[in-house]
Amino acid sequence: MLPDRNFFFELADAASAETLPRFRTGVAVTNKQDGGYDPVTEGDQAAESAIRALIEARFPQHGILGEEHGNVGLDREHVWVIDPIDGTRAFISGVPVWGTLIGFQSAGRATMGMMDQPFTRERYFADGTSAWYFGPEGERTIRTRDCASLSDAILFTTTPHIFTAEEKPFYEKVQDQVRLFRYGVDCYAYCLLAAGHVDLVIESGLKPYDVGALIPVIKQAGGIITTWDGGRPENGGRILAAGSRSVHEQALAILSRL
């Protein structure tokens, strides 16, 4: 038995019950990274625990890959990929572009996924065939837009600081060619791309849980998401997402030279 939309909504509801009451409350933050800054809050941990409890009760035969509480059964046919708060820096700064990411993989391929933003009451969901928006604007299927050229494209990345010294010139070469670029939107940028509002998202250093839920949302909306060398994106790393094949090919031609 595979999950359905109702179960994804149940998982998102359980997570938002832990995250939303802590948003903009001055919640305590712990740094997970020695010599750097990788913040985590009790909201991250409680939300993932709530999601995992429901999955373990309903689908005990499934594996789970989670950011906060480790991995179980990654060699199983079906694996859930969870990031309870993607964009923790945005969360602790009071900016509502963070989201709960809940992905589902079969045989190593991302097939279903949801990004839930409880403060704005928006959900982006891929059901295995189509991508959907649920929120204040109603309920509808979503599609990427057909942008023909980098010169017409809108580009997002969370921050230029995610790129290494080796990567940055290649990213900047793409950035220099687009019509508009913006920073700081985390997982929300990928959903804006799926809904046809922007054309490119380029990032680096991502973990599997950073993209697992977003891959099917983009692909089932008609977009393309790969690594910088054109490979499959499920393992994270250097990620390139585009709304149209033309823009993806033009950006890939630059980034793949790295």
Disulfide bonds with the S-S distance in Angstrom:
none
